[in-house]
Amino acid sequence: MLRHGYVVLADRYIFTALARDAVRGCDHDWIRNLYSFAVLPDITFYFDVPLQIAVGRILAGRPVLKFHEAGMDLNLSKDPTESFQLFQ
């Protein structure tokens, strides 16, 4: 859509993947190369939301956190909600 002149608003974009890969211990140069195809945005907004509010919003939309979303693959906690909080 960008190539056709449209304005594109994207939730998360590549920055979520960059952060999650870095937290999982992936090499930073490898991560940058992996996502090098992505067009950099003209503007990016980061929202600083208290953890409990973020957890509440996510759980209000769906009753169960996804395995990787909760960081369960990192063995931070056996409880998905606690794992998510530690992962964040």
Phi and psi restraints in degrees (range 20) as a CNS / XPLOR table:
assign (resid 1 and name C) (resid 2 and name N)
       (resid 2 and name CA) (resid 2 and name C) 1.0 -59.8 20.0 2
assign (resid 2 and name N) (resid 2 and name CA)
       (resid 2 and name C) (resid 3 and name N) 1.0 -42.3 20.0 2
assign (resid 2 and name C) (resid 3 and name N)
       (resid 3 and name CA) (resid 3 and name C) 1.0 -62.4 20.0 2
assign (resid 3 and name N) (resid 3 and name CA)
       (resid 3 and name C) (resid 4 and name N) 1.0 -22.8 20.0 2
assign (resid 3 and name C) (resid 4 and name N)
       (resid 4 and name CA) (resid 4 and name C) 1.0 -96.9 20.0 2
assign (resid 4 and name N) (resid 4 and name CA)
       (resid 4 and name C) (resid 5 and name N) 1.0 8.3 20.0 2
assign (resid 4 and name C) (resid 5 and name N)
       (resid 5 and name CA) (resid 5 and name C) 1.0 88.7 20.0 2
assign (resid 5 and name N) (resid 5 and name CA)
       (resid 5 and name C) (resid 6 and name N) 1.0 9.2 20.0 2
assign (resid 5 and name C) (resid 6 and name N)
       (resid 6 and name CA) (resid 6 and name C) 1.0 -80.8 20.0 2
assign (resid 6 and name N) (resid 6 and name CA)
       (resid 6 and name C) (resid 7 and name N) 1.0 153.7 20.0 2
assign (resid 6 and name C) (resid 7 and name N)
       (resid 7 and name CA) (resid 7 and name C) 1.0 -86.6 20.0 2
assign (resid 7 and name N) (resid 7 and name CA)
       (resid 7 and name C) (resid 8 and name N) 1.0 130.4 20.0 2
assign (resid 7 and name C) (resid 8 and name N)
       (resid 8 and name CA) (resid 8 and name C) 1.0 -119.3 20.0 2
assign (resid 8 and name N) (resid 8 and name CA)
       (resid 8 and name C) (resid 9 and name N) 1.0 126.2 20.0 2
assign (resid 8 and name C) (resid 9 and name N)
       (resid 9 and name CA) (resid 9 and name C) 1.0 -107.2 20.0 2
assign (resid 9 and name N) (resid 9 and name CA)
       (resid 9 and name C) (resid 10 and name N) 1.0 126.6 20.0 2
assign (resid 9 and name C) (resid 10 and name N)
       (resid 10 and name CA) (resid 10 and name C) 1.0 -127.5 20.0 2
assign (resid 10 and name N) (resid 10 and name CA)
       (resid 10 and name C) (resid 11 and name N) 1.0 134.5 20.0 2
assign (resid 10 and name C) (resid 11 and name N)
       (resid 11 and name CA) (resid 11 and name C) 1.0 -85.6 20.0 2
assign (resid 11 and name N) (resid 11 and name CA)
       (resid 11 and name C) (resid 12 and name N) 1.0 118.7 20.0 2
assign (resid 11 and name C) (resid 12 and name N)
       (resid 12 and name CA) (resid 12 and name C) 1.0 85.0 20.0 2
assign (resid 12 and name N) (resid 12 and name CA)
       (resid 12 and name C) (resid 13 and name N) 1.0 -63.8 20.0 2
assign (resid 12 and name C) (resid 13 and name N)
       (resid 13 and name CA) (resid 13 and name C) 1.0 61.2 20.0 2
assign (resid 13 and name N) (resid 13 and name CA)
       (resid 13 and name C) (resid 14 and name N) 1.0 -145.8 20.0 2
assign (resid 13 and name C) (resid 14 and name N)
       (resid 14 and name CA) (resid 14 and name C) 1.0 -80.4 20.0 2
assign (resid 14 and name N) (resid 14 and name CA)
       (resid 14 and name C) (resid 15 and name N) 1.0 -16.3 20.0 2
assign (resid 14 and name C) (resid 15 and name N)
       (resid 15 and name CA) (resid 15 and name C) 1.0 -67.0 20.0 2
assign (resid 15 and name N) (resid 15 and name CA)
       (resid 15 and name C) (resid 16 and name N) 1.0 -31.2 20.0 2
assign (resid 15 and name C) (resid 16 and name N)
       (resid 16 and name CA) (resid 16 and name C) 1.0 -63.4 20.0 2
assign (resid 16 and name N) (resid 16 and name CA)
       (resid 16 and name C) (resid 17 and name N) 1.0 -46.8 20.0 2
assign (resid 16 and name C) (resid 17 and name N)
       (resid 17 and name CA) (resid 17 and name C) 1.0 -64.0 20.0 2
assign (resid 17 and name N) (resid 17 and name CA)
       (resid 17 and name C) (resid 18 and name N) 1.0 -40.9 20.0 2
assign (resid 17 and name C) (resid 18 and name N)
       (resid 18 and name CA) (resid 18 and name C) 1.0 -59.2 20.0 2
assign (resid 18 and name N) (resid 18 and name CA)
       (resid 18 and name C) (resid 19 and name N) 1.0 -47.0 20.0 2
assign (resid 18 and name C) (resid 19 and name N)
       (resid 19 and name CA) (resid 19 and name C) 1.0 -66.4 20.0 2
assign (resid 19 and name N) (resid 19 and name CA)
       (resid 19 and name C) (resid 20 and name N) 1.0 -45.0 20.0 2
assign (resid 19 and name C) (resid 20 and name N)
       (resid 20 and name CA) (resid 20 and name C) 1.0 -65.2 20.0 2
assign (resid 20 and name N) (resid 20 and name CA)
       (resid 20 and name C) (resid 21 and name N) 1.0 -38.7 20.0 2
assign (resid 20 and name C) (resid 21 and name N)
       (resid 21 and name CA) (resid 21 and name C) 1.0 -67.0 20.0 2
assign (resid 21 and name N) (resid 21 and name CA)
       (resid 21 and name C) (resid 22 and name N) 1.0 -39.4 20.0 2
assign (resid 21 and name C) (resid 22 and name N)
       (resid 22 and name CA) (resid 22 and name C) 1.0 -64.9 20.0 2
assign (resid 22 and name N) (resid 22 and name CA)
       (resid 22 and name C) (resid 23 and name N) 1.0 -42.4 20.0 2
assign (resid 22 and name C) (resid 23 and name N)
       (resid 23 and name CA) (resid 23 and name C) 1.0 -63.5 20.0 2
assign (resid 23 and name N) (resid 23 and name CA)
       (resid 23 and name C) (resid 24 and name N) 1.0 -31.9 20.0 2
assign (resid 23 and name C) (resid 24 and name N)
       (resid 24 and name CA) (resid 24 and name C) 1.0 -79.6 20.0 2
assign (resid 24 and name N) (resid 24 and name CA)
       (resid 24 and name C) (resid 25 and name N) 1.0 1.0 20.0 2
assign (resid 24 and name C) (resid 25 and name N)
       (resid 25 and name CA) (resid 25 and name C) 1.0 91.4 20.0 2
assign (resid 25 and name N) (resid 25 and name CA)
       (resid 25 and name C) (resid 26 and name N) 1.0 11.3 20.0 2
assign (resid 25 and name C) (resid 26 and name N)
       (resid 26 and name CA) (resid 26 and name C) 1.0 -69.4 20.0 2
assign (resid 26 and name N) (resid 26 and name CA)
       (resid 26 and name C) (resid 27 and name N) 1.0 147.9 20.0 2
assign (resid 26 and name C) (resid 27 and name N)
       (resid 27 and name CA) (resid 27 and name C) 1.0 -62.2 20.0 2
assign (resid 27 and name N) (resid 27 and name CA)
       (resid 27 and name C) (resid 28 and name N) 1.0 132.7 20.0 2
assign (resid 27 and name C) (resid 28 and name N)
       (resid 28 and name CA) (resid 28 and name C) 1.0 -63.6 20.0 2
assign (resid 28 and name N) (resid 28 and name CA)
       (resid 28 and name C) (resid 29 and name N) 1.0 -39.8 20.0 2
assign (resid 28 and name C) (resid 29 and name N)
       (resid 29 and name CA) (resid 29 and name C) 1.0 -65.4 20.0 2
assign (resid 29 and name N) (resid 29 and name CA)
       (resid 29 and name C) (resid 30 and name N) 1.0 -39.5 20.0 2
assign (resid 29 and name C) (resid 30 and name N)
       (resid 30 and name CA) (resid 30 and name C) 1.0 -62.2 20.0 2
assign (resid 30 and name N) (resid 30 and name CA)
       (resid 30 and name C) (resid 31 and name N) 1.0 -43.2 20.0 2
assign (resid 30 and name C) (resid 31 and name N)
       (resid 31 and name CA) (resid 31 and name C) 1.0 -62.0 20.0 2
assign (resid 31 and name N) (resid 31 and name CA)
       (resid 31 and name C) (resid 32 and name N) 1.0 -48.3 20.0 2
assign (resid 31 and name C) (resid 32 and name N)
       (resid 32 and name CA) (resid 32 and name C) 1.0 -58.8 20.0 2
assign (resid 32 and name N) (resid 32 and name CA)
       (resid 32 and name C) (resid 33 and name N) 1.0 -42.0 20.0 2
assign (resid 32 and name C) (resid 33 and name N)
       (resid 33 and name CA) (resid 33 and name C) 1.0 -65.9 20.0 2
assign (resid 33 and name N) (resid 33 and name CA)
       (resid 33 and name C) (resid 34 and name N) 1.0 -41.1 20.0 2
assign (resid 33 and name C) (resid 34 and name N)
       (resid 34 and name CA) (resid 34 and name C) 1.0 -58.1 20.0 2
assign (resid 34 and name N) (resid 34 and name CA)
       (resid 34 and name C) (resid 35 and name N) 1.0 -41.4 20.0 2
assign (resid 34 and name C) (resid 35 and name N)
       (resid 35 and name CA) (resid 35 and name C) 1.0 -100.9 20.0 2
assign (resid 35 and name N) (resid 35 and name CA)
       (resid 35 and name C) (resid 36 and name N) 1.0 16.7 20.0 2
assign (resid 35 and name C) (resid 36 and name N)
       (resid 36 and name CA) (resid 36 and name C) 1.0 -65.5 20.0 2
assign (resid 36 and name N) (resid 36 and name CA)
       (resid 36 and name C) (resid 37 and name N) 1.0 -19.0 20.0 2
assign (resid 36 and name C) (resid 37 and name N)
       (resid 37 and name CA) (resid 37 and name C) 1.0 -70.1 20.0 2
assign (resid 37 and name N) (resid 37 and name CA)
       (resid 37 and name C) (resid 38 and name N) 1.0 -22.4 20.0 2
assign (resid 37 and name C) (resid 38 and name N)
       (resid 38 and name CA) (resid 38 and name C) 1.0 -74.3 20.0 2
assign (resid 38 and name N) (resid 38 and name CA)
       (resid 38 and name C) (resid 39 and name N) 1.0 135.0 20.0 2
assign (resid 38 and name C) (resid 39 and name N)
       (resid 39 and name CA) (resid 39 and name C) 1.0 -71.1 20.0 2
assign (resid 39 and name N) (resid 39 and name CA)
       (resid 39 and name C) (resid 40 and name N) 1.0 132.3 20.0 2
assign (resid 39 and name C) (resid 40 and name N)
       (resid 40 and name CA) (resid 40 and name C) 1.0 -74.4 20.0 2
assign (resid 40 and name N) (resid 40 and name CA)
       (resid 40 and name C) (resid 41 and name N) 1.0 138.7 20.0 2
assign (resid 40 and name C) (resid 41 and name N)
       (resid 41 and name CA) (resid 41 and name C) 1.0 -71.4 20.0 2
assign (resid 41 and name N) (resid 41 and name CA)
       (resid 41 and name C) (resid 42 and name N) 1.0 157.3 20.0 2
assign (resid 41 and name C) (resid 42 and name N)
       (resid 42 and name CA) (resid 42 and name C) 1.0 -73.5 20.0 2
assign (resid 42 and name N) (resid 42 and name CA)
       (resid 42 and name C) (resid 43 and name N) 1.0 -29.8 20.0 2
assign (resid 42 and name C) (resid 43 and name N)
       (resid 43 and name CA) (resid 43 and name C) 1.0 -150.3 20.0 2
assign (resid 43 and name N) (resid 43 and name CA)
       (resid 43 and name C) (resid 44 and name N) 1.0 144.4 20.0 2
assign (resid 43 and name C) (resid 44 and name N)
       (resid 44 and name CA) (resid 44 and name C) 1.0 -132.6 20.0 2
assign (resid 44 and name N) (resid 44 and name CA)
       (resid 44 and name C) (resid 45 and name N) 1.0 136.0 20.0 2
assign (resid 44 and name C) (resid 45 and name N)
       (resid 45 and name CA) (resid 45 and name C) 1.0 -114.2 20.0 2
assign (resid 45 and name N) (resid 45 and name CA)
       (resid 45 and name C) (resid 46 and name N) 1.0 131.9 20.0 2
assign (resid 45 and name C) (resid 46 and name N)
       (resid 46 and name CA) (resid 46 and name C) 1.0 -113.0 20.0 2
assign (resid 46 and name N) (resid 46 and name CA)
       (resid 46 and name C) (resid 47 and name N) 1.0 133.3 20.0 2
assign (resid 46 and name C) (resid 47 and name N)
       (resid 47 and name CA) (resid 47 and name C) 1.0 -109.1 20.0 2
assign (resid 47 and name N) (resid 47 and name CA)
       (resid 47 and name C) (resid 48 and name N) 1.0 129.5 20.0 2
assign (resid 47 and name C) (resid 48 and name N)
       (resid 48 and name CA) (resid 48 and name C) 1.0 -96.3 20.0 2
assign (resid 48 and name N) (resid 48 and name CA)
       (resid 48 and name C) (resid 49 and name N) 1.0 98.8 20.0 2
assign (resid 48 and name C) (resid 49 and name N)
       (resid 49 and name CA) (resid 49 and name C) 1.0 -109.5 20.0 2
assign (resid 49 and name N) (resid 49 and name CA)
       (resid 49 and name C) (resid 50 and name N) 1.0 131.1 20.0 2
assign (resid 49 and name C) (resid 50 and name N)
       (resid 50 and name CA) (resid 50 and name C) 1.0 -54.7 20.0 2
assign (resid 50 and name N) (resid 50 and name CA)
       (resid 50 and name C) (resid 51 and name N) 1.0 141.1 20.0 2
assign (resid 50 and name C) (resid 51 and name N)
       (resid 51 and name CA) (resid 51 and name C) 1.0 -53.7 20.0 2
assign (resid 51 and name N) (resid 51 and name CA)
       (resid 51 and name C) (resid 52 and name N) 1.0 -45.5 20.0 2
assign (resid 51 and name C) (resid 52 and name N)
       (resid 52 and name CA) (resid 52 and name C) 1.0 -63.8 20.0 2
assign (resid 52 and name N) (resid 52 and name CA)
       (resid 52 and name C) (resid 53 and name N) 1.0 -34.1 20.0 2
assign (resid 52 and name C) (resid 53 and name N)
       (resid 53 and name CA) (resid 53 and name C) 1.0 -69.3 20.0 2
assign (resid 53 and name N) (resid 53 and name CA)
       (resid 53 and name C) (resid 54 and name N) 1.0 -42.7 20.0 2
assign (resid 53 and name C) (resid 54 and name N)
       (resid 54 and name CA) (resid 54 and name C) 1.0 -61.3 20.0 2
assign (resid 54 and name N) (resid 54 and name CA)
       (resid 54 and name C) (resid 55 and name N) 1.0 -45.6 20.0 2
assign (resid 54 and name C) (resid 55 and name N)
       (resid 55 and name CA) (resid 55 and name C) 1.0 -62.0 20.0 2
assign (resid 55 and name N) (resid 55 and name CA)
       (resid 55 and name C) (resid 56 and name N) 1.0 -44.9 20.0 2
assign (resid 55 and name C) (resid 56 and name N)
       (resid 56 and name CA) (resid 56 and name C) 1.0 -59.4 20.0 2
assign (resid 56 and name N) (resid 56 and name CA)
       (resid 56 and name C) (resid 57 and name N) 1.0 -42.3 20.0 2
assign (resid 56 and name C) (resid 57 and name N)
       (resid 57 and name CA) (resid 57 and name C) 1.0 -65.1 20.0 2
assign (resid 57 and name N) (resid 57 and name CA)
       (resid 57 and name C) (resid 58 and name N) 1.0 -43.2 20.0 2
assign (resid 57 and name C) (resid 58 and name N)
       (resid 58 and name CA) (resid 58 and name C) 1.0 -65.8 20.0 2
assign (resid 58 and name N) (resid 58 and name CA)
       (resid 58 and name C) (resid 59 and name N) 1.0 -46.6 20.0 2
assign (resid 58 and name C) (resid 59 and name N)
       (resid 59 and name CA) (resid 59 and name C) 1.0 -70.0 20.0 2
assign (resid 59 and name N) (resid 59 and name CA)
       (resid 59 and name C) (resid 60 and name N) 1.0 -23.6 20.0 2
assign (resid 59 and name C) (resid 60 and name N)
       (resid 60 and name CA) (resid 60 and name C) 1.0 -69.6 20.0 2
assign (resid 60 and name N) (resid 60 and name CA)
       (resid 60 and name C) (resid 61 and name N) 1.0 -29.5 20.0 2
assign (resid 60 and name C) (resid 61 and name N)
       (resid 61 and name CA) (resid 61 and name C) 1.0 -83.4 20.0 2
assign (resid 61 and name N) (resid 61 and name CA)
       (resid 61 and name C) (resid 62 and name N) 1.0 -24.2 20.0 2
assign (resid 61 and name C) (resid 62 and name N)
       (resid 62 and name CA) (resid 62 and name C) 1.0 -158.3 20.0 2
assign (resid 62 and name N) (resid 62 and name CA)
       (resid 62 and name C) (resid 63 and name N) 1.0 143.6 20.0 2
assign (resid 62 and name C) (resid 63 and name N)
       (resid 63 and name CA) (resid 63 and name C) 1.0 -74.8 20.0 2
assign (resid 63 and name N) (resid 63 and name CA)
       (resid 63 and name C) (resid 64 and name N) 1.0 -20.3 20.0 2
assign (resid 63 and name C) (resid 64 and name N)
       (resid 64 and name CA) (resid 64 and name C) 1.0 -130.1 20.0 2
assign (resid 64 and name N) (resid 64 and name CA)
       (resid 64 and name C) (resid 65 and name N) 1.0 133.5 20.0 2
assign (resid 64 and name C) (resid 65 and name N)
       (resid 65 and name CA) (resid 65 and name C) 1.0 -73.8 20.0 2
assign (resid 65 and name N) (resid 65 and name CA)
       (resid 65 and name C) (resid 66 and name N) 1.0 144.9 20.0 2
assign (resid 65 and name C) (resid 66 and name N)
       (resid 66 and name CA) (resid 66 and name C) 1.0 -71.9 20.0 2
assign (resid 66 and name N) (resid 66 and name CA)
       (resid 66 and name C) (resid 67 and name N) 1.0 150.2 20.0 2
assign (resid 66 and name C) (resid 67 and name N)
       (resid 67 and name CA) (resid 67 and name C) 1.0 -52.9 20.0 2
assign (resid 67 and name N) (resid 67 and name CA)
       (resid 67 and name C) (resid 68 and name N) 1.0 -56.3 20.0 2
assign (resid 67 and name C) (resid 68 and name N)
       (resid 68 and name CA) (resid 68 and name C) 1.0 -74.4 20.0 2
assign (resid 68 and name N) (resid 68 and name CA)
       (resid 68 and name C) (resid 69 and name N) 1.0 -32.4 20.0 2
assign (resid 68 and name C) (resid 69 and name N)
       (resid 69 and name CA) (resid 69 and name C) 1.0 -59.7 20.0 2
assign (resid 69 and name N) (resid 69 and name CA)
       (resid 69 and name C) (resid 70 and name N) 1.0 -37.2 20.0 2
assign (resid 69 and name C) (resid 70 and name N)
       (resid 70 and name CA) (resid 70 and name C) 1.0 -82.7 20.0 2
assign (resid 70 and name N) (resid 70 and name CA)
       (resid 70 and name C) (resid 71 and name N) 1.0 -4.3 20.0 2
assign (resid 70 and name C) (resid 71 and name N)
       (resid 71 and name CA) (resid 71 and name C) 1.0 71.9 20.0 2
assign (resid 71 and name N) (resid 71 and name CA)
       (resid 71 and name C) (resid 72 and name N) 1.0 23.6 20.0 2
assign (resid 71 and name C) (resid 72 and name N)
       (resid 72 and name CA) (resid 72 and name C) 1.0 -63.6 20.0 2
assign (resid 72 and name N) (resid 72 and name CA)
       (resid 72 and name C) (resid 73 and name N) 1.0 -25.8 20.0 2
assign (resid 72 and name C) (resid 73 and name N)
       (resid 73 and name CA) (resid 73 and name C) 1.0 -70.0 20.0 2
assign (resid 73 and name N) (resid 73 and name CA)
       (resid 73 and name C) (resid 74 and name N) 1.0 -12.6 20.0 2
assign (resid 73 and name C) (resid 74 and name N)
       (resid 74 and name CA) (resid 74 and name C) 1.0 -93.7 20.0 2
assign (resid 74 and name N) (resid 74 and name CA)
       (resid 74 and name C) (resid 75 and name N) 1.0 -2.8 20.0 2
assign (resid 74 and name C) (resid 75 and name N)
       (resid 75 and name CA) (resid 75 and name C) 1.0 54.3 20.0 2
assign (resid 75 and name N) (resid 75 and name CA)
       (resid 75 and name C) (resid 76 and name N) 1.0 44.4 20.0 2
assign (resid 75 and name C) (resid 76 and name N)
       (resid 76 and name CA) (resid 76 and name C) 1.0 -79.1 20.0 2
assign (resid 76 and name N) (resid 76 and name CA)
       (resid 76 and name C) (resid 77 and name N) 1.0 -33.5 20.0 2
assign (resid 76 and name C) (resid 77 and name N)
       (resid 77 and name CA) (resid 77 and name C) 1.0 -164.1 20.0 2
assign (resid 77 and name N) (resid 77 and name CA)
       (resid 77 and name C) (resid 78 and name N) 1.0 153.8 20.0 2
assign (resid 77 and name C) (resid 78 and name N)
       (resid 78 and name CA) (resid 78 and name C) 1.0 -80.0 20.0 2
assign (resid 78 and name N) (resid 78 and name CA)
       (resid 78 and name C) (resid 79 and name N) 1.0 -16.4 20.0 2
assign (resid 78 and name C) (resid 79 and name N)
       (resid 79 and name CA) (resid 79 and name C) 1.0 -90.2 20.0 2
assign (resid 79 and name N) (resid 79 and name CA)
       (resid 79 and name C) (resid 80 and name N) 1.0 120.4 20.0 2
assign (resid 79 and name C) (resid 80 and name N)
       (resid 80 and name CA) (resid 80 and name C) 1.0 -57.4 20.0 2
assign (resid 80 and name N) (resid 80 and name CA)
       (resid 80 and name C) (resid 81 and name N) 1.0 -39.8 20.0 2
assign (resid 80 and name C) (resid 81 and name N)
       (resid 81 and name CA) (resid 81 and name C) 1.0 -67.1 20.0 2
assign (resid 81 and name N) (resid 81 and name CA)
       (resid 81 and name C) (resid 82 and name N) 1.0 -44.0 20.0 2
assign (resid 81 and name C) (resid 82 and name N)
       (resid 82 and name CA) (resid 82 and name C) 1.0 -66.1 20.0 2
assign (resid 82 and name N) (resid 82 and name CA)
       (resid 82 and name C) (resid 83 and name N) 1.0 -40.0 20.0 2
assign (resid 82 and name C) (resid 83 and name N)
       (resid 83 and name CA) (resid 83 and name C) 1.0 -60.4 20.0 2
assign (resid 83 and name N) (resid 83 and name CA)
       (resid 83 and name C) (resid 84 and name N) 1.0 -43.9 20.0 2
assign (resid 83 and name C) (resid 84 and name N)
       (resid 84 and name CA) (resid 84 and name C) 1.0 -59.2 20.0 2
assign (resid 84 and name N) (resid 84 and name CA)
       (resid 84 and name C) (resid 85 and name N) 1.0 -45.1 20.0 2
assign (resid 84 and name C) (resid 85 and name N)
       (resid 85 and name CA) (resid 85 and name C) 1.0 -62.7 20.0 2
assign (resid 85 and name N) (resid 85 and name CA)
       (resid 85 and name C) (resid 86 and name N) 1.0 -42.7 20.0 2
assign (resid 85 and name C) (resid 86 and name N)
       (resid 86 and name CA) (resid 86 and name C) 1.0 -67.5 20.0 2
assign (resid 86 and name N) (resid 86 and name CA)
       (resid 86 and name C) (resid 87 and name N) 1.0 -39.2 20.0 2
assign (resid 86 and name C) (resid 87 and name N)
       (resid 87 and name CA) (resid 87 and name C) 1.0 -63.5 20.0 2
assign (resid 87 and name N) (resid 87 and name CA)
       (resid 87 and name C) (resid 88 and name N) 1.0 -39.7 20.0 2
